[in-house]
Structure formats: C-alpha cells, structure tokens
C-alpha cells in the first residue's frame, strides 16, 4: 500500500461522498473512508480501501482515520471533507 497515493474522504458511505471515493480510487489512490452510517466500510471493501464508522464532529474518530492511513501507508496526499 505504501507506493500508492492516499486519500481520506469523509461522509463517503453513499451519494456524493461515495461517488467521490469511487472516482478517487479509480485514479489510483488508496482510499480511507469514514461515514456515520457505516456505509463507508462496505464501499471501502469494494474499492480495496479501509472504511470506518465515525463522525467528523468527533476528534477521536478523525484521529483514528488519520492514524489508520499513516500506519498503513505512511502518507496522506489528499483530504476530501465531504
């Protein structure tokens, strides 16, 4: 995973966020997705990424998303706060 660019995308379980995640993954990024609904986990599995259930209003959830990306890839190249 460390050779791919990494993108963090919030509210990425469906709709616009899901479409953004699909597009970004198609552009070759390793995607780390978060959504409050839990849909990010399913979509991430389809895209070969990592999905978390959480809220952008919770610092601990955002920290977990960043920590997982940094541990897995050692980099964050894009952040899309949908």
N, C-alpha and C positions, 0 to 999 in steps of 0.2 A: 504493500500500500504506500510505502514511503516515496515511490517515484511519481505518483500522481499528484496533481494539484488538489487541494482540499477546500471544500465549501461547506459552511454552516448555514442552514436555512431554517428559519423559524416558521411556525404555522404552516408546516409543509405536509400535513396529512391528507389534504384533498384540495380541490378548487385551484385557485391561482397559485398557492404555495406548492401544491402537488405538481402542477404544470411546470413551474419554475424548476423544481427539483428534477423532474424528468428531463428537461432541456439541459440543465447544467450537467447532469450525469452523462447525457448523450454527448456533451462536449468534452468528456474525458475526465471530469472531476470525480474524486471520491467524495460522496455526499454524507454529511452528518445532519440528520433531520430531527426536528422537535415539533410536537404538536400537543395541545391539551387534550385532544380527543383520543389519542392513541393511534391514529391513522398513520403517523409517521413511521412507526415500527413496521407496519405491513408494506408500505411503499418502499422504505429503505431496503427491505429484504428483496423486493422485486428488482431494485436498482443496484444491488450489491453494495449497499451502504450500511450505515448504522442509524437506527431510529430510537428516539427516546420520547417518553410521555412526560410533558412538563409545560411550564408556563414562562413566558418572557417576563412576567411580573415577579418571578421568584428567582432571586440571585443564586440560590443553591442549584436550581435547575439549569440555569445558564452556565454556571461553573462546571457542572457535570458534563454538559455538551462540549465545552471547550476542553476540559480535561481528557475526555474520550478521544477527541480529534488529535490533540497533541500527543497523547500516549501512542495512538495507532500510527500517526503519520509524521509527527514532529513538526508540523507546519499548518498554518491556516492562510489560505490565499484569497478567500472571498467570504464575506458575511452578507447574507441577504436576510434582513429583518422584515419579513412579510407582515 
